[in-house]
């Protein structure tokens, strides 16, 4: 049973600055007339917030407070907790099973002082109950997520994998499985439980809007993770002895060599789900405990290629449109891997494509197919590189060329010279910000005099997560935050978590950008070469909005959180 602390709930709320003495007196008067517990009265009169009351009550009872942010409202699906506590009972009594050991069951409970409920739970689970407190809304959201149909199918399949005969799979230790026959590998991969498990892993990833699935072998267990909105989240994994069967199934689907376990392999296949066409890119690499698989999910129906979808400020939208509609010149997108550069380039192509233009791309890989655009896939094994493709493109009478990435001097030179000879060239570079792209081009060997007439625009880009519109929580930033980051809004928002966003608090991503337009002053700096290190300082002084400044605008508008912008731009968690 929870231990009551010295302070009463009203005193604690006042101590924490969440309630005034006048409001407490008002609640006590109401309680004397109408009855009920003080906490319930405070909520009924809207004198405190639900989350604040739960946190203070947890302190009073010396038990944990389970909020979505704390990650405590995450039941362990592999323990079959839904069999201990049925869904109807959970909803009726506002209780959620979280984990079980030999002697006790940990549950999130709305009212941990309900002795009758605790006794009923004890009888139902046939063990002691360890309560943690959570709000009514958070418990209901977590119940819906935990007992949901889609995720339940995967949980059941994962649970079944632990009880399945180890003959379905094989224990993998180092290179011990290399002698397994090809026929046996195929049979394992096509076994019904394996087929079902792989399909459900993929289906659940799509339902949760994951961009990647990671299947990572360990010494004694598999690690299964989904990347959602740029962050990796652990998913309850199947049994270790299913590892080889699962990987073989994926390799068969993506037309890879299932007998080859020594070398990296890349493949692809496509699926349809709910009338949506989804492309899957598969990468397999060997590790000391078996092969690691990453599946990139490309949902064509989930991608908008309209400039409005980028969420650019009007000033930036005009700069971008002007550059990509130029007859010739060079436009670069910069940023780390996974910052949305390729998608932004696709938006540009979709904006400018028409029957009067011959548009050719060379990509590695081709992520989305665009009607009216000639797209070419890099194939280094047969000598089709970015540079060789570009040389061939120039004989194809192009108007616009997209180069997936500038990686070397040869590719950079062809891009620059193509821009100088009447072509619009769009490409990407891996640099930390827009001004650094110029230094990068010069470092790899491009002469400044070639850049002067060819460069039109450099866009630095990152992706920030959008706050879930259903549950985002308003708060007043501190004076220090307001001064340090030049916040303009009276209230900004932070993540909370609900069933609509899988209790993450964020849903979807959008770019934040900085755009360096190449004007006369910037060209003078490029020509000077020696002063290239001053480029960012001068660009900012001339009015260039940095990634951080652009992100802060999104914070002011309530689109994302301050923590998210700082994490993405300056690495502050």
C-alpha positions as CSV (number, residue, x, y, z in Angstrom):
1,X,0.0,0.0,0.0
2,X,1.2,3.5,-0.7
3,X,2.6,5.4,2.2
4,X,1.0,8.8,3.0
5,X,3.4,11.7,3.4
6,X,3.2,14.3,6.1
7,X,1.7,17.0,3.8
8,X,-1.9,16.9,2.8
9,X,-2.8,17.4,-0.9
10,X,-4.0,21.0,-0.5
11,X,-0.9,22.0,1.4
12,X,1.3,20.3,-1.2
13,X,-0.4,22.1,-4.1
14,X,0.1,25.4,-2.3
15,X,3.7,24.6,-1.6
16,X,4.3,23.8,-5.3
17,X,2.7,27.1,-6.3
18,X,-0.2,25.3,-8.1
19,X,-3.0,26.5,-5.8
20,X,-3.7,29.6,-3.8
21,X,-5.0,29.6,-0.2
22,X,-8.2,31.4,-1.4
23,X,-8.9,28.7,-4.0
24,X,-8.2,25.9,-1.4
25,X,-10.7,27.5,1.0
26,X,-13.3,27.7,-1.9
27,X,-12.8,24.0,-2.6
28,X,-13.1,23.0,1.0
29,X,-16.4,24.9,1.3
30,X,-17.7,23.1,-1.8
31,X,-16.5,19.8,-0.4
32,X,-18.4,20.3,2.8
33,X,-21.6,21.0,0.9
34,X,-21.4,18.4,-1.9
35,X,-19.0,15.8,-0.5
36,X,-16.3,14.0,-2.5
37,X,-12.5,13.9,-2.3
38,X,-10.7,17.2,-2.3
39,X,-8.8,16.3,-5.5
40,X,-12.0,15.6,-7.4
41,X,-13.5,18.9,-6.1
42,X,-10.4,20.8,-7.3
43,X,-10.7,19.3,-10.8
44,X,-14.4,19.9,-10.9
45,X,-14.0,23.6,-10.1
46,X,-11.1,23.8,-12.6
47,X,-8.8,25.1,-9.9
48,X,-5.9,22.8,-10.8
49,X,-4.8,20.9,-13.9
50,X,-5.2,17.2,-14.1
51,X,-1.5,16.5,-14.6
52,X,-0.5,18.8,-11.8
53,X,-2.8,17.1,-9.3
54,X,-1.6,13.7,-10.3
55,X,2.0,14.7,-9.8
56,X,1.4,16.2,-6.4
57,X,-0.7,13.2,-5.3
58,X,2.1,10.9,-6.4
59,X,4.4,12.9,-4.1
60,X,1.9,12.7,-1.3
61,X,1.6,8.9,-1.6
62,X,5.3,8.3,-2.4
63,X,4.5,6.5,-5.6
64,X,5.7,7.2,-9.2
65,X,3.7,9.5,-11.5
66,X,3.3,7.9,-14.9
67,X,3.1,10.6,-17.6
68,X,3.6,10.0,-21.3
69,X,6.9,12.0,-21.1
70,X,8.2,9.6,-18.4
71,X,7.7,6.6,-20.7
72,X,6.2,4.7,-17.7
73,X,2.9,4.3,-19.5
74,X,4.4,1.7,-21.8
75,X,3.0,-1.8,-20.9
76,X,5.3,-4.8,-21.7
77,X,3.4,-6.6,-24.5
78,X,5.4,-9.8,-24.3
79,X,4.1,-10.4,-20.8
80,X,0.5,-11.0,-22.1
81,X,-0.8,-8.4,-19.6
82,X,-4.1,-8.1,-21.5
83,X,-4.9,-11.7,-20.3
84,X,-4.5,-10.6,-16.7
85,X,-6.6,-7.4,-17.0
86,X,-9.3,-7.5,-19.7
87,X,-9.9,-4.3,-21.7
88,X,-13.5,-3.8,-20.3
89,X,-12.2,-3.9,-16.7
90,X,-9.4,-1.6,-17.5
91,X,-11.7,1.1,-19.1
92,X,-14.3,0.8,-16.3
93,X,-11.9,1.1,-13.5
94,X,-9.3,3.4,-15.2
95,X,-6.4,1.0,-14.7
96,X,-3.6,-0.1,-17.0
97,X,-1.3,-3.1,-16.4
98,X,2.3,-2.1,-17.1
99,X,4.6,-5.0,-16.0
100,X,4.7,-8.2,-14.0
101,X,7.2,-10.1,-12.0
102,X,6.9,-13.2,-9.9
103,X,5.1,-11.7,-7.0
104,X,3.6,-8.4,-8.1
105,X,1.8,-6.5,-10.9
106,X,2.6,-2.8,-11.6
107,X,-0.5,-0.9,-12.7
108,X,-1.2,2.7,-13.6
109,X,-4.3,3.8,-11.6
110,X,-6.3,7.0,-11.7
111,X,-7.3,6.6,-8.0
112,X,-4.6,4.7,-6.0
113,X,-6.6,5.3,-2.8
114,X,-9.5,3.1,-4.0
115,X,-9.0,0.2,-1.7
116,X,-11.8,-1.9,-3.3
117,X,-10.2,-1.5,-6.7
118,X,-6.8,-2.6,-5.3
119,X,-8.3,-5.7,-3.7
120,X,-10.1,-6.6,-6.9
121,X,-6.9,-6.2,-8.9
122,X,-5.1,-8.4,-6.4
123,X,-7.7,-11.1,-6.8
124,X,-7.8,-10.8,-10.6
125,X,-4.0,-11.0,-11.1
126,X,-3.4,-13.3,-8.1
127,X,-0.5,-11.3,-6.9
128,X,0.4,-8.1,-5.1
129,X,-0.3,-4.7,-6.8
130,X,2.2,-2.0,-7.2
131,X,0.3,1.2,-8.1
132,X,1.6,4.2,-10.1
133,X,-0.6,7.2,-10.6
134,X,-1.7,8.6,-13.9
135,X,-4.3,11.0,-15.2
136,X,-7.7,9.8,-16.4
137,X,-7.1,11.0,-20.0
138,X,-3.6,9.5,-20.2
139,X,-4.8,6.1,-18.9
140,X,-7.7,6.0,-21.4
141,X,-5.3,6.9,-24.3
142,X,-2.8,4.3,-23.2
143,X,-5.6,1.7,-22.9
144,X,-6.7,2.4,-26.4
145,X,-3.2,2.1,-27.7
146,X,-2.3,-1.1,-25.7
147,X,-5.5,-3.0,-26.4
148,X,-5.8,-1.7,-30.0
149,X,-6.5,-4.2,-32.8
150,X,-3.5,-3.5,-35.0
151,X,-0.8,-3.6,-32.4
152,X,-2.5,-6.5,-30.6
153,X,-1.9,-8.7,-33.7
154,X,1.8,-8.0,-33.6
155,X,2.0,-8.5,-29.9
156,X,0.3,-11.9,-30.2
157,X,2.7,-12.9,-33.1
158,X,5.7,-11.8,-31.1
159,X,4.5,-13.7,-28.0
160,X,3.8,-16.8,-30.1
161,X,7.4,-16.6,-31.5
162,X,8.7,-17.3,-28.0
163,X,6.6,-20.4,-27.7
164,X,7.3,-21.7,-31.2
165,X,9.5,-24.7,-31.7
166,X,13.1,-23.7,-32.2
167,X,13.0,-25.9,-35.3
168,X,11.1,-23.0,-37.0
169,X,14.2,-21.0,-36.8
170,X,17.8,-21.6,-35.7
171,X,20.0,-20.3,-32.9
172,X,22.6,-18.0,-34.5
173,X,26.0,-17.9,-32.9
174,X,28.7,-16.2,-34.9
175,X,29.2,-18.2,-38.1
176,X,27.6,-21.3,-36.9
177,X,24.7,-21.1,-39.4
178,X,26.8,-20.9,-42.6
179,X,26.4,-24.6,-43.4
180,X,22.6,-24.5,-43.4
181,X,21.3,-25.7,-46.8
182,X,19.6,-23.3,-49.2
183,X,16.5,-25.5,-49.2
184,X,16.3,-25.3,-45.4
185,X,16.7,-21.5,-45.5
186,X,13.8,-21.2,-48.0
187,X,11.6,-23.6,-46.0
188,X,12.2,-21.5,-42.9
189,X,11.5,-18.3,-44.6
190,X,8.2,-19.6,-46.0
191,X,6.9,-21.1,-42.8
192,X,3.5,-19.6,-41.9
193,X,4.5,-18.1,-38.5
194,X,7.5,-16.4,-40.1
195,X,5.5,-15.0,-43.0
196,X,2.8,-13.7,-40.6
197,X,5.4,-12.1,-38.2
198,X,7.3,-10.3,-41.0
199,X,4.0,-9.0,-42.5
200,X,2.8,-7.7,-39.1
201,X,6.2,-6.0,-38.3
202,X,5.9,-4.2,-41.6
203,X,2.2,-3.4,-41.2
204,X,2.6,-1.9,-37.7
205,X,5.5,0.2,-38.9
206,X,3.4,1.7,-41.6
207,X,0.5,2.3,-39.2
208,X,2.8,4.1,-36.9
209,X,4.2,6.2,-39.7
210,X,7.7,4.8,-39.3
211,X,10.3,5.7,-42.0
212,X,12.6,2.8,-41.2
213,X,12.6,-0.6,-39.5
214,X,15.7,-1.8,-37.8
215,X,16.2,-5.5,-37.0
216,X,19.4,-5.9,-35.1
217,X,20.9,-9.2,-33.9
218,X,22.4,-9.4,-30.4
219,X,24.1,-12.2,-28.5
220,X,21.0,-13.5,-26.9
221,X,18.1,-11.4,-28.3
222,X,16.9,-9.5,-31.3
223,X,16.4,-5.8,-31.2
224,X,13.5,-4.4,-33.1
225,X,13.2,-0.6,-33.6
226,X,11.1,1.8,-35.6
227,X,12.3,5.3,-36.7
228,X,9.3,7.6,-36.3
229,X,9.7,11.3,-37.1
230,X,13.5,11.0,-37.0
231,X,13.7,9.2,-33.6
232,X,14.3,5.5,-33.0
233,X,11.8,3.7,-30.6
234,X,12.2,0.1,-29.3
235,X,9.4,-2.3,-30.2
236,X,9.0,-5.7,-28.4
237,X,11.1,-8.1,-30.5
238,X,10.5,-11.7,-31.6
239,X,12.4,-14.6,-30.1
240,X,16.1,-14.9,-30.9
241,X,15.7,-18.3,-32.6
242,X,13.4,-16.7,-35.2
243,X,16.2,-14.4,-36.4
244,X,17.5,-16.3,-39.4
245,X,14.0,-17.2,-40.6
246,X,12.9,-13.5,-40.4
247,X,16.0,-12.2,-42.2
248,X,15.7,-15.0,-44.9
249,X,12.1,-14.0,-45.5
250,X,13.0,-10.4,-46.0
251,X,15.9,-11.3,-48.3
252,X,13.6,-13.5,-50.4
253,X,11.0,-10.7,-50.8
254,X,13.7,-8.2,-51.8
255,X,15.3,-10.6,-54.2
256,X,18.6,-10.9,-52.4
257,X,20.9,-13.9,-52.1
258,X,19.7,-15.7,-48.9
259,X,22.8,-17.9,-48.8
260,X,25.2,-14.9,-48.8
261,X,25.8,-13.7,-45.2
262,X,29.4,-12.4,-45.6
263,X,28.7,-9.3,-47.7
264,X,26.4,-6.3,-47.5
265,X,23.4,-6.5,-49.9
266,X,20.8,-4.0,-51.1
267,X,17.4,-4.8,-52.4
268,X,13.8,-3.5,-52.8
269,X,10.2,-4.6,-53.1
270,X,6.8,-3.0,-53.1
271,X,3.6,-3.8,-51.2
272,X,0.0,-2.5,-51.1
273,X,-1.8,-1.6,-47.9
274,X,-5.2,-0.1,-47.7
275,X,-5.0,0.8,-51.5
276,X,-1.7,2.6,-50.9
277,X,1.4,1.7,-52.9
278,X,4.5,1.5,-50.6
279,X,8.1,1.0,-51.8
280,X,10.5,-0.7,-49.4
281,X,14.3,-0.4,-49.7
282,X,16.2,-3.1,-47.9
283,X,19.8,-3.0,-46.7
284,X,21.5,-6.0,-45.1
285,X,25.0,-6.0,-43.5
286,X,26.9,-8.7,-41.7
287,X,27.6,-8.4,-37.9
288,X,29.2,-10.7,-35.4
289,X,25.8,-12.0,-34.2
290,X,24.2,-12.3,-37.7
291,X,22.8,-10.0,-40.3
292,X,21.4,-6.6,-39.5
293,X,18.5,-5.4,-41.6
294,X,17.2,-1.9,-42.2
295,X,14.0,-1.4,-44.2
296,X,13.3,2.1,-45.5
297,X,9.6,2.7,-46.0
298,X,8.6,5.1,-48.8
299,X,4.9,5.7,-48.8
300,X,4.2,7.6,-52.0
301,X,0.7,8.6,-50.8
302,X,2.1,10.2,-47.7
303,X,4.3,12.7,-49.5
304,X,3.1,16.1,-50.7
305,X,5.3,17.6,-53.5
306,X,3.7,21.1,-53.2
307,X,5.8,24.0,-52.2
308,X,3.2,24.9,-49.6
309,X,3.9,21.6,-47.8
310,X,7.4,22.8,-47.0
311,X,6.0,25.5,-44.7
312,X,8.4,28.1,-45.9
313,X,8.1,31.8,-44.8
314,X,6.9,34.0,-47.6
315,X,10.3,35.5,-48.1
316,X,11.9,32.1,-48.4
317,X,9.2,30.7,-50.7
318,X,9.8,33.6,-53.1
319,X,13.6,33.2,-53.0
320,X,13.2,29.4,-53.7
321,X,10.7,29.9,-56.5
322,X,12.8,32.5,-58.2
323,X,15.9,30.3,-58.1
324,X,14.3,27.1,-59.4
325,X,12.5,29.0,-62.2
326,X,15.8,30.5,-63.5
327,X,16.9,29.5,-67.0
328,X,20.3,28.4,-65.8
329,X,22.5,28.3,-62.7
330,X,23.2,26.2,-59.7
331,X,21.0,25.5,-56.6
332,X,22.3,23.5,-53.7
333,X,20.5,21.9,-50.8
334,X,22.7,21.2,-47.7
335,X,22.3,19.4,-44.5
336,X,23.1,16.0,-42.9
337,X,21.6,12.7,-44.0
338,X,17.9,12.5,-43.2
339,X,17.3,16.3,-43.3
340,X,14.8,16.1,-46.2
341,X,17.0,17.5,-48.9
342,X,15.9,15.0,-51.6
343,X,12.2,15.6,-50.9
344,X,12.7,19.4,-51.2
345,X,14.4,18.8,-54.6
346,X,11.5,16.7,-55.7
347,X,9.2,19.6,-54.7
348,X,11.3,21.9,-56.9
349,X,11.1,19.5,-59.9
350,X,7.3,19.1,-59.4
351,X,7.0,22.9,-59.4
352,X,8.9,23.5,-62.6
353,X,8.1,20.5,-64.7
354,X,6.1,21.1,-67.9
355,X,6.0,19.9,-71.5
356,X,8.5,22.5,-72.6
357,X,11.3,21.3,-70.3
358,X,13.5,18.3,-70.6
359,X,14.3,17.3,-67.0
360,X,16.8,14.5,-66.2
361,X,17.9,13.2,-62.7
362,X,20.7,10.9,-61.5
363,X,19.9,9.6,-58.1
364,X,21.2,7.1,-55.5
365,X,18.6,5.7,-55.1
366,X,15.5,6.9,-57.0
367,X,13.2,7.4,-54.0
368,X,10.0,8.6,-55.7
369,X,8.9,8.3,-59.3
370,X,7.9,11.6,-60.9
371,X,5.7,11.7,-64.1
372,X,7.3,13.8,-66.8
373,X,10.8,13.5,-65.4
374,X,13.5,11.2,-66.7
375,X,15.0,9.5,-63.7
376,X,18.3,7.4,-63.7
377,X,19.6,5.2,-60.9
378,X,23.3,5.2,-60.1
379,X,24.9,1.8,-60.7
380,X,28.6,2.0,-59.7
381,X,29.2,-1.8,-60.3
382,X,28.7,-1.2,-64.0
383,X,30.4,2.2,-64.1
384,X,27.3,4.4,-64.0
385,X,28.4,7.1,-61.5
386,X,27.1,10.6,-60.9
387,X,29.9,12.0,-63.1
388,X,29.5,9.5,-66.0
389,X,25.8,10.0,-66.0
390,X,26.2,13.8,-66.1
391,X,28.5,13.6,-69.1
392,X,25.9,11.5,-70.9
393,X,23.1,13.9,-69.8
394,X,24.7,16.8,-71.6
395,X,24.2,14.9,-74.9
396,X,20.5,14.5,-74.1
397,X,19.6,18.2,-74.6
398,X,18.5,18.8,-71.0
399,X,17.0,22.0,-69.6
400,X,17.1,20.9,-65.9
401,X,19.4,18.4,-64.3
402,X,19.1,17.0,-60.8
403,X,22.2,15.4,-59.2
404,X,21.5,13.4,-56.1
405,X,24.7,14.4,-54.4
406,X,28.0,16.1,-55.2
407,X,30.6,13.8,-53.6
408,X,33.8,14.5,-55.6
409,X,35.6,17.1,-57.7
410,X,34.6,15.6,-61.1
411,X,30.9,15.7,-60.3
412,X,31.2,19.2,-58.9
413,X,33.0,20.5,-62.0
414,X,30.5,19.0,-64.4
415,X,27.6,20.6,-62.3
416,X,29.3,24.0,-62.3
417,X,30.2,23.9,-66.0
418,X,26.7,22.7,-66.9
419,X,25.2,25.7,-65.0
420,X,27.6,28.0,-66.9
421,X,26.4,26.6,-70.3
422,X,22.7,27.3,-70.0
423,X,21.4,24.5,-67.7
424,X,19.6,24.7,-64.4
425,X,21.3,22.2,-62.0
426,X,19.9,21.2,-58.7
427,X,22.0,19.1,-56.2
428,X,22.9,18.4,-52.6
429,X,25.9,18.7,-50.3
430,X,26.6,17.4,-46.9
431,X,27.5,20.6,-44.9
432,X,26.3,21.9,-41.5
433,X,24.9,25.2,-42.9
434,X,24.3,27.1,-46.1
435,X,27.5,29.3,-46.1
436,X,29.7,26.2,-45.4
437,X,28.6,24.8,-48.8
438,X,30.8,27.5,-50.6
439,X,33.8,26.6,-48.5
440,X,33.1,22.9,-49.2
441,X,33.1,23.4,-53.0
442,X,36.3,25.4,-52.9
443,X,37.9,22.8,-50.6
444,X,37.2,20.0,-53.1
445,X,38.8,22.0,-55.9
446,X,36.3,24.2,-57.6
447,X,37.9,27.6,-58.5
448,X,36.0,30.6,-57.1
449,X,35.8,32.3,-60.5
450,X,33.7,29.4,-61.7
451,X,31.3,29.7,-58.8
452,X,30.8,33.5,-59.2
453,X,28.5,33.4,-62.2
454,X,26.9,30.0,-61.6
455,X,25.6,29.9,-58.0
456,X,22.0,31.1,-57.5
457,X,20.9,29.9,-54.1
458,X,22.1,27.6,-51.2
459,X,19.5,26.2,-48.9
460,X,20.5,24.8,-45.5
461,X,17.8,22.5,-44.1
462,X,16.9,20.4,-41.1
463,X,13.7,18.6,-40.1
464,X,11.9,19.3,-36.8
465,X,9.0,17.4,-35.4
466,X,5.6,18.9,-35.4
467,X,3.8,19.1,-32.1
468,X,0.7,16.9,-32.0
469,X,-2.2,19.4,-32.5
470,X,-4.5,17.2,-30.3
471,X,-2.5,17.3,-27.2
472,X,0.2,20.1,-27.3
473,X,0.4,22.0,-24.1
474,X,0.8,25.7,-23.8
475,X,3.2,27.3,-21.2
476,X,4.8,30.6,-20.6
477,X,8.6,30.6,-21.3
478,X,11.0,32.0,-18.7
479,X,12.5,35.4,-19.0
480,X,15.9,33.9,-19.7
481,X,14.5,31.8,-22.6
482,X,12.6,34.7,-24.0
483,X,15.7,36.9,-23.9
484,X,18.2,34.3,-25.2
485,X,16.1,33.1,-28.1
486,X,14.2,36.3,-28.9
487,X,10.8,34.6,-28.4
488,X,7.9,36.8,-29.4
489,X,4.8,34.8,-28.4
490,X,3.3,35.1,-24.9
491,X,2.7,31.4,-24.8
492,X,4.7,28.6,-26.5
493,X,4.0,24.9,-26.6
494,X,5.5,21.6,-25.5
495,X,4.7,18.0,-26.2
496,X,2.3,16.1,-23.9
497,X,1.3,12.8,-25.7
498,X,-2.0,11.2,-26.5
499,X,-3.4,8.2,-28.5
500,X,-3.3,10.2,-31.7
501,X,0.5,10.5,-31.6
502,X,1.3,7.2,-29.8
503,X,2.0,9.2,-26.6
504,X,5.0,10.8,-28.2
505,X,3.7,14.4,-28.3
506,X,4.8,14.9,-31.9
507,X,3.3,13.9,-35.2
508,X,5.0,14.5,-38.5
509,X,7.9,16.7,-39.4
510,X,8.6,19.9,-41.4
511,X,11.7,21.7,-42.5
512,X,13.4,24.7,-41.0
513,X,15.7,26.5,-43.4
514,X,18.3,29.1,-44.0
515,X,18.7,30.5,-47.5
516,X,21.8,32.2,-48.8
517,X,21.0,34.2,-51.9
518,X,24.1,34.9,-53.9
519,X,24.2,38.7,-54.3
520,X,27.0,41.1,-55.2
521,X,28.4,41.2,-51.7
522,X,28.6,37.4,-51.4
523,X,30.1,37.2,-54.8
524,X,32.8,39.6,-53.7
525,X,33.6,37.4,-50.7
526,X,33.7,34.3,-52.9
527,X,36.1,36.0,-55.2
528,X,38.3,37.1,-52.3
529,X,38.6,33.4,-51.2
530,X,40.7,34.3,-48.2
531,X,37.7,35.8,-46.4
532,X,35.5,32.8,-46.9
533,X,35.4,32.1,-43.2
534,X,33.6,35.4,-42.7
535,X,30.9,34.5,-45.0
536,X,28.3,33.4,-42.5
537,X,28.9,36.4,-40.3
538,X,28.4,38.8,-43.2
539,X,25.4,36.9,-44.6
540,X,23.7,37.1,-41.2
541,X,24.5,40.8,-40.9
542,X,23.0,41.3,-44.4
543,X,19.7,39.7,-43.3
544,X,20.1,35.9,-43.7
545,X,17.9,34.1,-41.2
546,X,19.8,31.2,-39.6
547,X,18.3,27.7,-39.0
548,X,17.9,28.5,-35.3
549,X,16.1,31.8,-36.0
550,X,13.8,30.1,-38.5
551,X,13.1,27.4,-36.0
552,X,12.3,29.9,-33.3
553,X,9.6,31.4,-35.7
554,X,8.0,27.9,-35.8
555,X,8.1,27.8,-32.0
556,X,6.4,31.2,-31.8
557,X,3.7,29.9,-34.1
558,X,3.1,26.8,-31.9
559,X,4.1,24.4,-34.7
560,X,7.1,22.8,-32.8
561,X,8.7,23.0,-29.3
562,X,11.7,25.0,-28.2
563,X,13.5,21.8,-27.1
564,X,13.0,20.3,-30.5
565,X,14.5,23.2,-32.3
566,X,17.5,23.4,-30.0
567,X,18.0,19.7,-30.3
568,X,18.1,19.8,-34.1
569,X,20.1,23.1,-34.5
570,X,22.5,23.2,-31.7
571,X,22.4,19.7,-30.2
572,X,20.8,20.6,-26.9
573,X,18.6,17.9,-25.5
